[in-house]
């Protein structure tokens, strides 16, 4: 039913979209086709379905052929393959799916088209949340990508498992120690269950930062990057403490076994088996989680509405705002080497119309970035947790918007892996990270 709704929305909205931006498809460029590159996985098909629905309508209205090129890969492999494509004009796509944390570096590399002129003529652009627009803005002040949606992160927990361990519900931990205490109760009461998962290690890619280390770090009072001085922070006690929490989870057997955690597809097991079968007590995860369990999702599980509980992730000792979250999100961008950038933008605009954005946000359990979608009753009633995770925006943080962040992130992932496997102590891994950061950005770009 959801896919039929996508197609209906596109058909009814196509004429309106092209009336605004379609005239540009007759100007500029010398190609009669455009290539769309994006990610697709067993658990993420919403974008593939959207583009497959947009394609025939766009082709009929414009006469331009749309070549869809899904990359079936996890986030890390997708980023690697996309980066290789962008390096050559012969393989660079016209439109591509871009993680917000990669955008600045790709802009600096000259891979992404400046969209300011196109956005000025797009009547839908004012409908996008002003804060969300910043996800596509580069250091020069221009917009280079349009957000599909955003997200927040918190704790998802199994009510039945916690009840087996004698934990009172609703579970609302107020500090890291409360999380560890609860995890220890679970391990003692039901030792065959995973007590608590924090993503860590290189195979999990950016998930190790966004659904792991970063949620800890931003609750310590320290920060990775000093925005005022525009320098990376080294010698941070908060960094060491965050690694210490991860070390405790894994050394006490509260987390998944390291070999399981270092499987890049562990998230599929978590959503598809552990939660539905009552084999995990809790995890840090994102607002999109219901997209896997809802009707039509990859791991349909009707009981999730009753069996799953959610809680804000606490700061280290409950101080400060008391809770912490991280937000990211994905965008659509136009390649700087596109032979028909006007047609590429027109496709992007049609894909992100109000009706299509509504369906995508509901299907993928994304927090809406269009105000007209965020106010739509269908969106607000789409899943029982959307209100809770929207409220977490109050406590959220964003990754440093710098071109060197991807390299820094890789070093964080390496540090978490060294600790979770017992190869380094938190202090040793933090020192190795500090050294690596200096090597990446230089002595003049770090502060303590």
Order of alpha helices (4+ residues) and beta strands (2+ residues): alpha-beta-alpha-beta-alpha-beta-alpha-alpha-alpha-beta-beta-alpha-alpha-alpha-beta-beta-alpha-alpha-alpha-beta-alpha-alpha-beta-beta-beta-beta-alpha-alpha-alpha-alpha-alpha-beta-alpha-alpha-beta
